[in-house]
Amino acid sequence: MQAAPVRATAIPSFTDALRAVESLLMSGGQRTARRNAWTSVQEDRRRAKDRVEAQRVLEAVSTRP
């Protein structure tokens, strides 16, 4: 007796669900603009984090005798 094959269907992530809704509501150009804007926000946050870390390193080095 063989077991029935199991089918695994991936549950879409929250991001995938948002993109699906976005594609229904917006034209292609708006989607691209929104993604570009979000990518810019993420890059700005990364640069700000790097700046804070660099500042901490500089302050640590400058306080050494």
Long-range contacts (C-beta under 8 A, 24 or more apart in sequence): none
